[in-house]
């Protein structure tokens, strides 16, 4: 970053040298918590590279922002988290290393106010901002948060020059966040950016940032409660990030009015998590707006366990407490919500509005059926980006938990321009997958397809299984428009594809030990222009039931009038489900406008009419 001009910012050193909120010893609630922290810290010690003065680890990425492909890298965010932990240890011999990391990483920030990437960092020291594709502006929020931990709790331990540089770096990050001005729909960044700007403003006496941060938090609060949910709904990753940052704000924000909003948001967030937790499998039931692992990670269970002060026991306490930052957050789950995490005495149906739209647009609505033997969740309108889980099920077998989700794969990677529409009633889903012409390939927006055209050797829809799949019983062969039955543990899954058309391409169904595929194209690489395809639509029905339940005598009828496909699913003793989708690939907005659903006499895609 040596080519970037830096600008000094007046920082009140008085603020940096204020008495810290707590000493390192007071950061920990017990010796057991500190011992677990030191164990986590020792693992990070092994990754420290003294030559670069940063953490070093094998390269990994979600597949965008970076152009790097492999090797080892020195991550900026991880290095700052490590520096905070070094200081939190309270051990004098760790102070020098923390200072070296802070100086190194602060030097990698773009501090030129005239720069497009002002105030942010690259992900890795090996890849400057101008080499990223594109840079990630969230790094002002992530890195700014870590630097604030140092400023609040450890500034008086740093030399005067580093105190000054630390304060300037935080103000640069805060101004970058204000300049970008992310809307309230970007849940985790909306919250984190509010934290950085509001707390930095209060701590350094910067009224501009404090005022912005306070207003940003209020906008997020109003948006969330008016919509009925977080825009990044039901996310095992980002719901937890939001709760962590709300908890951090409750520790550090001084403004009384903001603290009232934070307490209400914290309650709202925990209620959102609790009602989607499937106690029998200890999984976070779908649908998920964004996640990075379909099976719930132990780190998430550990976070929930810590937030209940050990009243829930998913992991041994020593393992649950092992964390670099848990002591800093003090997250608390309301006690009246604890039963959601421990018991499910009878089936429960959760229907939640994730986004309320004007009368002429469909709402975004999640349906989650939690049965003692399984859980099945879906969103009415979504896409099949690799971070999405728009159709997701879990059940427990003697060997462990099985997860089932729907994917669309373009050359073995999730295709973001595949759209999904569903109607769900308890364990039954009527769904459709169609194709948008204006979104991305591997990402919903970062690599938009040009002229509605992709190059492909393979394109397929997959009902994928993972986890304890050894005893999964799938048929050796399957066909379109024929019932496909599979069983695993306590459940039976009945699947059917009554309609599958993809232009003039022949379509087949293939099974494997871990999936059922509808193959839309397989062969030499060729261009597929979706704008020139008159019909590309897959209709499916999916039912999950307890193993002993007899198969239902369901009937499905189709109307295909070239411009749209209408599916009607009649189930004995239950309301009829209907789904209409456009046959031809369309831009996302037009595709959604052309789609509709019925559930009995109700319109299930408007929450007030169901």
C-alpha positions, -999 to +999 in steps of 0.1 A: +000+000+000+030+023-001+017+039-033-014+053-015-012+088-001-022+090+035-038+119+053-034+126+090-066+131+110-067+151+142-075+126+169-080+136+205-052+117+223-071+126+254-098+101+243-073+074+236-056+079+269-089+078+289-090+052+317-099+019+300-133+003+307-117-028+323-084-043+329-074-075+311-081-095+343-116-080+344-124-091+309-129-127+321-158-139+342-139-169+356-106-185+356-120-214+336-131-189+309-096-174+309-079-208+307-101-218+277-092-184+261-055-190+266-059-225+250-075-209+219-048-182+219-020-208+220-034-223+188-032-189+171+004-185+184+014-214+162+002-195+131+021-163+138+047-154+112+073-131+128+087-121+094+054-106+082+041-097+117+008-113+108-011-146+111-002-171+083-026-197+072-035-218+041-055-199+015-093-203+015-121-182+002-158-182-007-149-180-043-151-142-049-134-109-041-099-125-043-080-136-074-056-158-054-059-195-059-038-213-033-007-213-012-004-196+022-017-161+030-015-134+057-051-123+065-056-088+078-088-094+099-075-126+115-043-108+124-061-080+141-083-105+161-051-121+172-036-088+183-067-081+204-064-115+220-027-110+227-036-078+246-065-094+263-042-121+278-027-094+300+007-110+297+035-083+293+056-105+270+027-105+244+025-067+242+053-063+218+039-088+193+005-071+195+021-037+187+040-052+158+008-066+143-011-034+148+015-013+131+018-038+102-020-041+095-027-004+100-001+003+073-021-018+049-052+004+051-060+028+023-059+062+041-063+084+011-097+101+012-096+106-026-093+069-032-122+047-042-111+022-016-106+048+012-107+034+047-106-003+039-081-032+038-074-060+014-082-095+027-045-106+025-012-089+026-003-109-006-031-092-026-033-053-025-066-037-029-061-029-066-056-066-073-088-078-057-119-086-078-135-065-064-122-052-030-144-059-001-157-027+016-169-048+045-133-048+058-137-013+071-164-027+094-146-060+104-112-044+109-126-012+125-144-034+150-112-051+161-092-019+163-119-004+186-114-032+211-078-021+214-087+016+217-113+009+244-095-016+266-058-013+258-048+021+244-030+031+276-006+002+271+005+014+237+032+040+230+020+075+220+027+071+183+008+039+180-021+054+199-022+082+174-021+058+144-047+035+160-071+064+164-066+077+129-071+043+114-104+039+133-116+073+121-107+064+085-127+032+088-156+050+103-156+076+075-154+049+049-184+032+064-204+065+064-193+072+028-205+038+017-237+041+037-250+005+035-287+002+038-305-016+066-312-047+045-275-058+047-281-072+081-247-080+096-229-050+080-257-026+089-252-036+125-214-037+125-211-004+107-234+012+133-212-002+160-179+012+145-193+046+137-214+052+169-188+038+193-158+055+175-178+087+176-185+085+213-150+073+222-131+099+202-156+128+206-164+128+169-200+141+167-202+134+129-196+097+133-216+094+165-246+111+150-244+089+119-240+057+139-270+065+160-292+073+130-280+042+112-289+020+142-324+036+143-329+030+105-319-007+110-343-010+139-372+006+120-365-015+089-362-048+108-394-044+128-414-031+098-403-061+077-408-086+105-374-102+102-338-096+093-332-092+056-304-118+059-331-140+074-325-171+095-288-173+088-267-195+110-237-174+101-250-138+100-278-140+126-250-150+150-228-121+137-257-097+143-262-110+178-225-107+186-224-071+174-256-062+192-240-077+223-208-057+217-229-025+213-247-032+246-213-033+263-198-002+246-226+022+235-234+050+259-264+067+243-295+058+263-319+059+234-297+036+213-294+012+242-332+008+243-332-001+207-304-026+212-321-044+240-352-049+218-332-060+188-313-085+209-346-100+221-359-101+185-328-118+172-328-145+198-365-152+193-357-156+156-329-181+163-349-201+190-380-207+169-359-222+141-338-245+163-347-282+158-339-297+192-341-334+182-313-330+156-296-299+172-297-283+138-307-248+127-338-255+106-342-239+072-346-220+050-313-201+053-307-169+035-269-174+038-247-200+054-213-216+048-220-251+061-252-270+059-246-290+091-245-267+121-209-261+132-199-268+168-188-232+171-224-220+166-236-245+192-209-233+216-220-197+211-256-206+220-244-226+250-223-197+263-252-173+258-273-194+281-246-193+308-242-231+304-279-239+310-278-256+276-251-283+272-243-292+236-206-295+242-182-301+271-179-268+290-142-266+284-147-269+247-177-245+246-156-218+264-126-221+240-128-189+221-107-158+213-135-133+218-164-148+238-153-130+269-157-097+250-193-102+240-214-113+270-242-124+247-273-134+266-302-155+254-335-146+271-343-174+296-379-179+285-366-190+250-344-219+264-371-246+260-370-241+222-334-254+223-341-285+244-375-300+235-400-304+207-429-323+223-451-320+192-449-308+156-448-271+151-452-249+120-434-216+118-444-191+091-424-159+091-424-129+068-388-121+059-397-091+037-430-072+034-435-057+000-461-034-016-495-049-025-484-055-062-453-075-051-450-108-034-438-109+002-407-131+010-420-158+034-403-187+051-421-218+062-405-242+087-420-274+098-405-288+129-415-325+136-399-346+163-385-369+136-374-342+111-376-306+100-383-292+065-380-256+056-384-235+024-387-199+012-414-190-013-392-170-036-354-175-037-324-185-057-298-213-056-266-193-050-241-214-030-247-196+002-285-201+000-305-230+015-340-222+001-351-258+006-336-277+035-343-307+057-327-325+086-334-357+104-315-379+129-305-415+123-287-439+146-255-429+128-260-392+131-278-363+113-287-363+076-291-330+057-310-327+024-310-296+002-318-285-034-290-273-056-285-263-092-249-270-105-232-254-134-200-274-141-201-287-105-206-253-088-238-237-076-255-216-103-268-183-089-292-176-118-314-206-110-346-194-092-368-214-069-405-209-061-423-230-035-455-236-016-452-256+016-476-271+040-460-290+069-440-318+053-452-312+017-436-288-009-447-280-044-419-263-061-404-250-094-370-241-106-367-217-135-339-195-148-332-157-146-313-139-173-299-110-153-281-124-123-246-139-118-231-173-123-211-183-091-224-152-073-257-134-074-241-101-086-203-101-087-201-121-120-232-113-139-237-134-170-235-114-202-262-116-229-280-142-208-253-167-220-231-192-202-206-218-213-213-252-198-203-288-200-228-297-174-260-282-159-282-301-135-306-299-106-296-319-076-314-330-044-282-335-023-277-354+009-248-350+034-240-361+069-248-397+080-257-409+046-244-445+048-278-459+055-296-437+030-317-459+007-320-444-028-334-462-059-308-474-084-327-458-112-353-430-114-374-414-142-392-382-148-429-382-139-425-413-118-425-414-080-390-416-064-390-430-029-361-430-005-358-438+032-333-429+059-336-434+097-371-424+108-383-407+076-395-415+041-390-390+013-413-391-017-401-371-047-415-365-082-406-344-112-438-343-132-425-316-156-389-309-167-381-290-199-349-273-208-352-260-244-346-289-269-321-307-247-330-343-236-334-346-198-326-375-176-327-384-140-296-400-123-291-413-088-260-417-067-253-426-031-256-389-021-280-374-045-307-374-072-299-354-103-321-340-130-295-336-158-304-306-181-273-307-202-242-329-202-216-330-230-189-309-248-186-273-236-211-251-254-228-218-251-263-218-236-282-186-243-312-185-219-328-157-238-332-180-268-347-208-248-385-208-250-391-230-220-369-240-191-388-251-161-387-280-136-417-287-114-414-310-085-432-323-054-415-334-023-430-349+009-413-360+041-431-381+066-424-404+096-413-438+084-444-456+095-468-432+077-485-447+046-479-429+013-506-403+006-527-406-025-517-372-039-527-361-074-509-335-095-522-319-127-503-296-150-513-269-175-486-258-199-497-230-223-462-222-236-459-189-217-465-204-182-466-237-163-494-242-138-491-270-113-521-281-091-514-305-062-544-322-046-539-340-013-566-360+004-579-341+034-556-312+028-559-278+010-549-278-026-516-262-035-511-244-068-480-228-083-476-208-115-442-199-130-432-185-164-419-211-188-394-188-205-362-175-187-368-139-178-351-111-158-356-116-121-382-089-115-403-100-145-400-136-134-413-129-099-441-108-113-452-136-135-452-162-107-480-168-082-493-194-058-525-205-041-530-225-009-567-235-007-585-201-010-556-181+003-526-164-014-497-178+006-472-153-008-490-125+011-486-131+048-520-114+058-540-136+034-528-170+046 
